[in-house]
Amino acid sequence: MIAENMARVERKIEETCRKAGRDRKEVTLIAVSKTKPLPLLQEAYAYGCRDFGENKVQELTEKYDALPKDIRWHMIGHLQRNKVKYIVGKVFLIHSVDSFRLAEEISRESVKRQVVTSVLVEVNVAKEESKFGIRSLSEAAALVEQIAVLPGIAVKGLMTIAPYVENAEENREYFQALKQLSVDIIQKNIDNVSMDVLSMGMTGDYEVAVSEGATYVRVGTGIFGERDYGETASL
């Protein structure tokens, strides 16, 4: 089932890239594996997936220890400052930096471990009360500039979580806004900042996101099926 689902998602990404005049290599599929047991991740790995996304620090670290070390782990959930120390040096990319204090903690732990941690600034483009992320585009741009001077951190781009909608087209405006914000930031020529990464689009709207410039799409349900909040939900 996992292989079939991944093949289906890959086909859709490839088709969307073709229609948008983009190279398929520009888009990385992240398998969002939160709450999923190891055998399902191993199936996705066997298919060829090397990018996995987790929401919880403990779950990410346990899977990191249990699975092959060539996996690129993405922290896509809200990150508390007191949990940063557990993932620095293990995570490939933190998608959810939404405050200077969190960035400071990532910087501190990165310097301590003598690594550079790649991060994205999370922007709540739709200004949803229920979601984390910076709600003002201008404040997001300012945070990028603030973070850029911190040692041990590399700002790679932006992330957003669009609203859950029945019609994916309704989210196009949010993806366009994030893309435009990245262009505006590029024009500032800030040292230690690249806007190579736009992490946007999930199971319900990744095709629209890809057509608007997404470089990372985060697909969980479309690969693994509905989430199981049973035993693993406490991780």
NORRA-V748471 format. One record per pair of residues at least 4 apart in sequence whose C-alpha atoms are under 7 Angstrom apart, sorted by sequence separation. I is the first residue (numbers start at 1). J is the second residue. D is the distance in whole Angstrom. If there is no record, write none. Layout:
<<I & J & D> <I & J & D>>
This chain:
<<1 & 5 & 6> <2 & 6 & 6> <3 & 7 & 6> <4 & 8 & 6> <5 & 9 & 6> <6 & 10 & 6> <7 & 11 & 6> <8 & 12 & 6> <9 & 13 & 6> <10 & 14 & 6> <11 & 15 & 6> <12 & 16 & 6> <13 & 17 & 6> <14 & 18 & 6> <15 & 19 & 6> <16 & 20 & 6> <17 & 21 & 6> <18 & 22 & 6> <36 & 40 & 7> <37 & 41 & 7> <38 & 42 & 6> <39 & 43 & 6> <40 & 44 & 6> <41 & 45 & 6> <42 & 46 & 6> <43 & 47 & 6> <44 & 48 & 7> <45 & 49 & 5> <56 & 60 & 6> <57 & 61 & 6> <58 & 62 & 6> <59 & 63 & 6> <60 & 64 & 6> <61 & 65 & 6> <62 & 66 & 6> <63 & 67 & 6> <79 & 83 & 7> <80 & 84 & 7> <84 & 88 & 6> <87 & 91 & 6> <99 & 103 & 6> <100 & 104 & 6> <101 & 105 & 6> <102 & 106 & 6> <103 & 107 & 6> <104 & 108 & 6> <105 & 109 & 6> <106 & 110 & 6> <107 & 111 & 6> <108 & 112 & 6> <109 & 113 & 6> <110 & 114 & 6> <111 & 115 & 6> <124 & 128 & 7> <136 & 140 & 6> <137 & 141 & 6> <138 & 142 & 6> <139 & 143 & 6> <140 & 144 & 6> <141 & 145 & 7> <142 & 146 & 6> <143 & 147 & 6> <144 & 148 & 6> <171 & 175 & 7> <172 & 176 & 6> <173 & 177 & 6> <174 & 178 & 6> <175 & 179 & 6> <176 & 180 & 6> <177 & 181 & 6> <178 & 182 & 6> <179 & 183 & 6> <180 & 184 & 6> <181 & 185 & 6> <182 & 186 & 6> <183 & 187 & 6> <184 & 188 & 7> <201 & 205 & 5> <202 & 206 & 5> <205 & 209 & 6> <206 & 210 & 6> <207 & 211 & 6> <208 & 212 & 6> <209 & 213 & 6> <210 & 214 & 5> <219 & 223 & 7> <220 & 224 & 6> <221 & 225 & 4> <229 & 233 & 5> <17 & 22 & 5> <44 & 49 & 6> <45 & 50 & 6> <97 & 102 & 7> <110 & 115 & 5> <201 & 206 & 4> <209 & 214 & 5> <221 & 226 & 5> <17 & 23 & 6> <54 & 60 & 6> <97 & 103 & 7> <110 & 116 & 6> <134 & 140 & 6> <221 & 227 & 7> <17 & 24 & 6> <110 & 117 & 6> <148 & 155 & 7> <33 & 41 & 7> <124 & 132 & 7> <127 & 135 & 5> <201 & 209 & 5> <124 & 133 & 5> <162 & 171 & 6> <186 & 195 & 6> <200 & 209 & 6> <14 & 24 & 6> <123 & 133 & 5> <124 & 134 & 5> <125 & 135 & 6> <122 & 133 & 5> <123 & 134 & 5> <124 & 135 & 5> <206 & 217 & 6> <122 & 134 & 6> <123 & 135 & 6> <162 & 174 & 7> <182 & 195 & 6> <200 & 214 & 6> <199 & 214 & 6> <202 & 217 & 6> <75 & 91 & 7> <198 & 214 & 5> <199 & 215 & 6> <200 & 216 & 6> <201 & 217 & 5> <202 & 218 & 5> <203 & 219 & 5> <74 & 91 & 6> <79 & 96 & 7> <123 & 140 & 7> <198 & 215 & 5> <199 & 216 & 5> <200 & 217 & 6> <201 & 218 & 6> <202 & 219 & 5> <203 & 220 & 6> <73 & 91 & 5> <74 & 92 & 6> <75 & 93 & 6> <76 & 94 & 6> <78 & 96 & 6> <197 & 215 & 6> <198 & 216 & 6> <199 & 217 & 6> <203 & 221 & 6> <33 & 52 & 6> <72 & 91 & 7> <73 & 92 & 5> <74 & 93 & 5> <75 & 94 & 5> <76 & 95 & 5> <77 & 96 & 6> <197 & 216 & 7> <203 & 222 & 5> <31 & 51 & 6> <32 & 52 & 6> <33 & 53 & 6> <34 & 54 & 5> <51 & 71 & 6> <52 & 72 & 6> <53 & 73 & 6> <54 & 74 & 6> <55 & 75 & 6> <72 & 92 & 5> <73 & 93 & 7> <74 & 94 & 6> <75 & 95 & 6> <76 & 96 & 6> <30 & 51 & 5> <31 & 52 & 5> <32 & 53 & 4> <33 & 54 & 6> <34 & 55 & 6> <50 & 71 & 5> <51 & 72 & 5> <52 & 73 & 5> <53 & 74 & 5> <54 & 75 & 5> <55 & 76 & 5> <56 & 77 & 6> <81 & 102 & 6> <84 & 105 & 7> <88 & 109 & 7> <29 & 51 & 7> <30 & 52 & 5> <31 & 53 & 6> <32 & 54 & 6> <50 & 72 & 6> <51 & 73 & 6> <52 & 74 & 6> <53 & 75 & 6> <54 & 76 & 6> <55 & 77 & 4> <84 & 106 & 6> <88 & 110 & 6> <97 & 119 & 7> <30 & 53 & 6> <53 & 76 & 6> <54 & 77 & 7> <55 & 78 & 7> <97 & 120 & 6> <98 & 121 & 6> <121 & 144 & 7> <81 & 105 & 6> <85 & 109 & 6> <94 & 118 & 6> <95 & 119 & 6> <96 & 120 & 6> <97 & 121 & 5> <98 & 122 & 5> <93 & 118 & 5> <94 & 119 & 5> <95 & 120 & 5> <96 & 121 & 6> <97 & 122 & 6> <57 & 83 & 7> <61 & 87 & 7> <89 & 115 & 7> <92 & 118 & 7> <93 & 119 & 6> <94 & 120 & 6> <95 & 121 & 7> <96 & 122 & 5> <95 & 122 & 7> <88 & 117 & 7> <57 & 87 & 7> <119 & 153 & 7> <175 & 209 & 6> <179 & 213 & 7> <98 & 133 & 5> <117 & 152 & 6> <118 & 153 & 6> <119 & 154 & 6> <120 & 155 & 6> <125 & 160 & 7> <98 & 134 & 6> <116 & 152 & 4> <117 & 153 & 5> <118 & 154 & 5> <119 & 155 & 5> <120 & 156 & 6> <121 & 157 & 7> <122 & 158 & 6> <123 & 159 & 6> <124 & 160 & 6> <126 & 162 & 7> <168 & 204 & 6> <172 & 208 & 6> <176 & 212 & 6> <115 & 152 & 6> <116 & 153 & 5> <117 & 154 & 6> <118 & 155 & 6> <119 & 156 & 6> <120 & 157 & 5> <121 & 158 & 5> <122 & 159 & 5> <123 & 160 & 5> <124 & 161 & 7> <155 & 192 & 7> <156 & 193 & 6> <157 & 194 & 6> <168 & 205 & 5> <172 & 209 & 7> <175 & 212 & 6> <116 & 154 & 7> <118 & 156 & 6> <120 & 158 & 5> <121 & 159 & 6> <122 & 160 & 6> <154 & 192 & 6> <155 & 193 & 5> <156 & 194 & 5> <157 & 195 & 4> <120 & 159 & 6> <154 & 193 & 7> <155 & 194 & 6> <156 & 195 & 5> <157 & 196 & 6> <158 & 197 & 6> <159 & 198 & 6> <160 & 199 & 7> <161 & 200 & 6> <169 & 208 & 7> <111 & 151 & 7> <156 & 196 & 6> <157 & 197 & 5> <158 & 198 & 5> <159 & 199 & 5> <160 & 200 & 5> <168 & 208 & 7> <2 & 43 & 6> <3 & 44 & 7> <111 & 152 & 5> <156 & 197 & 6> <157 & 198 & 6> <158 & 199 & 6> <159 & 200 & 6> <2 & 44 & 6> <110 & 152 & 5> <100 & 143 & 7> <107 & 150 & 6> <148 & 191 & 7> <3 & 47 & 6> <103 & 147 & 6> <107 & 151 & 6> <137 & 181 & 7> <141 & 185 & 6> <148 & 192 & 6> <107 & 152 & 5> <145 & 190 & 7> <148 & 193 & 6> <107 & 153 & 6> <100 & 147 & 7> <126 & 174 & 6> <125 & 174 & 6> <95 & 159 & 6> <59 & 235 & 5> <58 & 235 & 6> <56 & 235 & 7> <30 & 216 & 7> <32 & 218 & 6> <27 & 214 & 7> <28 & 215 & 6> <29 & 216 & 6> <30 & 217 & 6> <31 & 218 & 6> <32 & 219 & 5> <33 & 220 & 6> <27 & 215 & 4> <28 & 216 & 5> <29 & 217 & 5> <30 & 218 & 5> <31 & 219 & 5> <32 & 220 & 4> <26 & 215 & 6> <27 & 216 & 6> <28 & 217 & 6> <29 & 218 & 6> <30 & 219 & 6> <31 & 220 & 6> <16 & 207 & 6> <20 & 211 & 6> <31 & 223 & 7> <35 & 227 & 7> <36 & 228 & 7> <17 & 210 & 7> <35 & 228 & 6> <13 & 207 & 6> <16 & 210 & 7> <17 & 211 & 7> <35 & 229 & 6> <16 & 211 & 6> <35 & 232 & 5> <35 & 233 & 6> <5 & 222 & 7> <6 & 223 & 6> <5 & 223 & 5> <2 & 223 & 6> <2 & 224 & 6>>
